[in-house]
Amino acid sequence: MRRVAAAVALLLGLIPVAACGPDDPAPAPAAPAADGAKPSAGAAASTAPSAAASGSPAAPRPDGSITVAFAGDVHFEGRTEPRLGVKAPEQPLGPISKTLSDADLAVLNLETAITDRGAPEPKTYTFRTSPKALTALRDSGVDVVSMANNHAVDFGADGLADSLAAKDSSPIPIVGFGRNAKEAYAPYVTTVRGVKVAVVAASQVEDLTNQKWRASATKPGIASALDAAALVKAVEAAKQQAPVVLVYLHWGDEGKACPTSAQTAIAKKLAGVGATAVVGTHAHTMLGSGMLGNTYVGYGFGNFLWYGTSNYAFSNETGVTTLTLNAAGKVTGEAFTPATVDDQGVPVPQSGAAAEAALKRRDGLRGCTGLAPAPAAH
């Protein structure tokens, strides 16, 4: 993957938006998926609830490497709802879908309930979408979705039941959300170009969802990073199944470009038990990224497909981070594809002088993280 300069984001300030502990059972491993070739964004794919992408197995690269792409928060609501009707050859996430599709595995956060029922929870912002959102993400090159966030249960018990049903029939796997803590913390495990990969997700946001709709041994809901012991146990279990363990968290303070003490503390714990990457979203602005020992940490990827404008600085600054990993799970390269959220809520790839300026700003965000620079991808 080639290293691309980051984009200068637009600053919009119209309306504020909100982006965004279980009992402690041993998480159950998800059934490993077959090694599949990833279809191009917009290409026809099976709608069966299979964890593997359709197509012939992708052959290992001569050097044994794989690429993993991460992006931020997604909604199909307000100005982005029409994206559900986008047809191939265009993709719902727009031209940046190619960057997601080019990676061997792509992960992002779907920050919404999947339902048309239920009463809204007593909170300022509530979001919902239809199961079409999962197909739209698949068609845009996304392989795994986290729903461990503070909007996954915005429409109560009825909405939760519908979201679980959507998970059951989803064309791509959903992590961080389940019928109990065992399911919510369970890793999605797959084989990518001959390399075993596990994906775990949880929310660290202290809000109504994390208190009222936290999955337990007997209750459905989200996986919580507020129970650090449960999350650490989940990552340890995932590490026993795969050399590459990716942890996608919902974390940080809205509008703040530096990580909180809670973020740095959990990142250190997860790095200590062998996580390959610990990344996430929630702050509506990008945060710094880099290396914590052998673990890549991305403290905030920002908004991605975004339903409305925000009053936070740099809230339209976004992009796709692509890591190159070796077969042992070591990060050998980082590339960034810059983008900015346009007036339709779509992440538009950037280039030229604006991208160069934003790359400088992105690199500067590392200053308050305590992280070392990641190696550049070649």
Disulfide bonds with the S-S distance in Angstrom:
Cys258-Cys368 2.11
